[in-house]
Amino acid sequence: MTGPDVVDTFLAAFTRRGTPASVLTDNGAIFTATPRRGGRTALQVTLGELGINYISSRPYHPQTCGKVERFHQTLKKRLAALRPARSIAELQTQLDEFTTYYNTIRPHRAVNRRTPLQAFKSRPKAFPTGHLIPPHYRVRHDRIDAAGVITLRYNSRLHHIGLSKHLRGTHVTVLIDNRDIRILDRNTGTLIPKLVLDPTRDYQPRGVKCGNSPENRQ
């Protein structure tokens, strides 16, 4: 699964069932970048643009997502009782049949012997009330690698920013204002380059070269 796969799946669910007030996930890298030196994944950006409140579970606390984990157990038991699917299409048919039975036919003890779909339709729906995603600011500490490059993740995609092989090993502070990037030598505070991140490119243009760039010292 990739970041775009996750976004497409969530948007398809919103189209089918309505846009929720909030979304809860675990801390998988395809869901959230918050535990990984900040940043935002494609899902976080999309939910923010829709005004949906995003919540991630506490690390190492699987009970937070216990309801869906318990559902997975029921689904796995059902699939194990069936003849193994011989193709993705056959597996999808088995999943669709299970979902229909679970949501619309089988009464559930936790919802007064109603089906989950009956319980879902009987309650008023919450809707997005959060603020649209604000500008994204963060500070990162990094070190220029042997190739003279640092990497930066934006919208679930990793981008490479080439600096200079002459600066390999230099500890830097990266100031990030959405796509406006400033990279400073951590020890001297000298601005190395500044650039606007191009999200369509993996390797970024060098941008404006500043005080500590070897090209400027020649």
Secondary structure, DSSP 8 states (H G I E B T S, - for coil): --HHHHHHHHHHHHHHH---SEEEE---TTT--TTTTS---HHHHHHHHTT-EEEE--TT-GGGGHHHHHHHHHHHHHHHHS---SSHHHHHHHHHHHHHHHHHTS-BGGGTTB-HHHHHHTS------S------EEEEEEE--TTSEEEEEETTEEEEEE--GGGTT-EEEEEEETTEEEEEETTT--EEEEEE--TT-SEE---EE-TT-HHHH-
